[in-house]
Structure formats: structure tokens, C-alpha cells
Amino acid sequence: MNKKDVLLGFLIGITTTLLGSYLFITFFTEFKFIAGIQIMKSQGNLGKIITLGSILTLIAFGILLKMNKEMMARGVVLAVIALAILTLFI
């Protein structure tokens, strides 16, 4: 059960980051999502977009802690760590 909770938390973390990145590109730039990703990558700003998208992950983390789902919250933290390492290489 613990491994399932951590995996589910990891998926929640990745999903909320992707959703946050989508919302940021859609609302704060004039580009569509795929074109925005390509343009931001060519400008070297893709890591910053992923970081801004992680704000929703913070909200998910707080909600999971309020619901006493510590293992899922641990998976969310694991997703943030994985995304931080990913942004170092982008």
C-alpha cells in the first residue's frame, strides 16, 4: 500500500506541474501550449516555466497533508525533486 501511495503522489506531483505549466503558458503568453513550450525551450526558459508550474504542486502537497496522506505527500515531494533535477539538464 505504501508504494502505491508514493507512486500516486508522484503522479499527482507531475500532473499538477504539467497543469500549472499549461495554465501559465496559456494565460500569460500569447502562444498555444505546444508552440509555447518550443519557443520557451529555444529561448532557454523552459526550466523556469516548469518551476512556475510547480506552484500547483505546493497546493496539492498542503491538501494531502491536511488529509493525513503522508505517503502521497512524500510522492509529491519526490516528483518535485525529480523535476528539479530535470530542470538542471534542460
C-alpha positions as CSV (number, residue, x, y, z in Angstrom):
1,M,0.0,0.0,0.0
2,N,2.8,2.4,0.8
3,K,4.4,2.0,-2.7
4,K,1.1,2.6,-4.3
5,D,0.6,5.8,-2.3
6,V,4.0,7.1,-3.1
7,L,3.5,6.4,-6.8
8,L,0.1,8.1,-6.8
9,G,1.7,11.1,-5.1
10,F,4.4,11.1,-7.7
11,L,1.8,11.1,-10.4
12,I,-0.1,13.9,-8.7
13,G,3.0,16.0,-8.5
14,I,3.9,15.5,-12.2
15,T,0.3,16.1,-13.3
16,T,-0.1,19.3,-11.2
17,T,3.2,20.6,-12.5
18,L,2.1,20.0,-16.1
19,L,-1.3,21.6,-15.5
20,G,0.4,24.6,-13.9
21,S,2.8,25.0,-16.8
22,Y,-0.1,24.7,-19.2
23,L,-2.1,27.4,-17.4
24,F,0.9,29.7,-17.2
25,I,1.7,29.4,-20.9
26,T,-2.0,29.8,-21.9
27,F,-2.8,32.7,-19.7
28,F,0.4,34.7,-19.5
29,T,1.8,34.3,-23.1
30,E,0.2,34.7,-26.5
31,F,1.3,31.3,-27.6
32,K,-0.6,28.0,-27.7
33,F,0.8,25.3,-25.3
34,I,2.9,23.2,-27.7
35,A,4.2,26.3,-29.6
36,G,4.9,28.0,-26.2
37,I,6.9,25.0,-25.0
38,Q,9.0,25.0,-28.2
39,I,9.6,28.8,-28.0
40,M,10.4,28.8,-24.3
41,K,12.9,25.9,-24.9
42,S,14.6,27.8,-27.7
43,Q,14.9,30.8,-25.5
44,G,16.2,28.8,-22.6
45,N,13.2,29.5,-20.3
46,L,11.7,26.0,-20.2
47,G,13.1,25.3,-16.7
48,K,11.6,28.5,-15.4
49,I,8.2,27.5,-16.8
50,I,8.4,24.1,-15.1
51,T,9.3,25.8,-11.9
52,L,6.4,28.2,-12.1
53,G,4.1,25.2,-12.9
54,S,5.2,23.6,-9.6
55,I,3.2,26.2,-7.6
56,L,0.1,24.0,-8.0
57,T,2.1,21.1,-6.6
58,L,2.6,23.1,-3.4
59,I,-1.2,23.4,-3.1
60,A,-1.6,19.6,-3.7
61,F,1.1,18.9,-1.1
62,G,-0.8,21.0,1.5
63,I,-4.1,19.3,0.8
64,L,-2.5,15.9,1.1
65,L,-1.0,16.8,4.5
66,K,-4.4,18.1,5.7
67,M,-6.0,14.8,4.7
68,N,-3.2,12.9,6.6
69,K,-1.9,11.3,3.4
70,E,1.7,11.5,4.3
71,M,2.9,8.8,1.9
72,M,1.2,10.5,-1.0
73,A,2.7,13.8,0.1
74,R,6.1,12.1,0.1
75,G,5.5,11.1,-3.5
76,V,4.7,14.7,-4.4
77,V,8.0,15.8,-2.9
78,L,9.7,13.1,-4.9
79,A,8.1,14.5,-8.0
80,V,9.4,18.0,-7.2
81,I,12.9,16.6,-6.6
82,A,12.8,14.7,-10.0
83,L,11.6,17.9,-11.8
84,A,14.3,20.0,-10.1
85,I,16.9,17.5,-11.4
86,L,15.2,17.6,-14.8
87,T,15.4,21.4,-15.0
88,L,19.1,21.3,-14.3
89,F,19.6,19.4,-17.6
90,I,17.1,21.3,-19.8
